[in-house]
Amino acid sequence: MPYGFIALVAAIALTGVFVLVTEAAVWWKVLVVGLLLLSFRWYYGFFLQVLITISLSLYFTYLKARYSGGKK
């Protein structure tokens, strides 16, 4: 399996979860979807997909830590 396919699937999955589940502002959701669509057209889109994946992973980690209250 090519590594570019892994980044593509991860970016699409995390973007879908971000749009459907989070309570972020609508303009943030539009921005993330727009960046994902731009990554399909741009020559260096793979790097943008990796950036989206890393950013959303960190965002979800932040949300999990915030709502768990730091309890173990």
N, C-alpha and C positions, 0 to 999 in steps of 0.2 A: 504494500500500500504506500503510495507516495505521501511524503510528509505534507505537501501542499493540500492534499485532500483532508488530512486531519485538521489543519488550521481552518479550512473552509467549513467543515461540519461543526467544529467548535464555535466558530464565529456566528454561524447561522443559529445554532441551538441557544447560545447565550443571549443573542439579540432577541430571539423569540421569547425567552423567559423574561428578559428585561422589559419588553413591551407588554407582555400579557400579565405579569405577576406583580411587578413593583409599583409603588405609588409615586413614582417620579413624575415630574412635570411633563406635560405633553410635548413641549419643545425639546426636552432632552431625548425623549423617545424618537421624535422626528429626526433629530440630529444623528442619533446612533443608526437608525435605519438608513438615513441618507448617506452616511459614511460607508455602511456596508454595501449599498448599491453602487457607490462610487468605486469601491474596491474591485467590483466586477469589470469596470470599464477602464481602469487606470493600469498602466504598465507595471507599476510597483504595488499593485493591489494586495499581493500576498503579505507584504509588510504591514499594510493597513489592517488586514484581517488578523494578523498576529497581535497588533496593537489593540484592536477591539477586544480580542479574547483575553488578553492580559488585564486590560482595564476593567472589563466587566467581572472577571474573576476576583480582582481586588475589591471591587464594589460589593459583590455578594459576600465576600469574607468580612468586610466592614459591617454590612447589615446583620450578618449572623452574630458577630461579636457584640454589636450594639443591642440587639434584642435578647440575647441570652443573658445579658447583665454581668458577664464575666464569671458566671458560676460554673463550677465543674461537676 
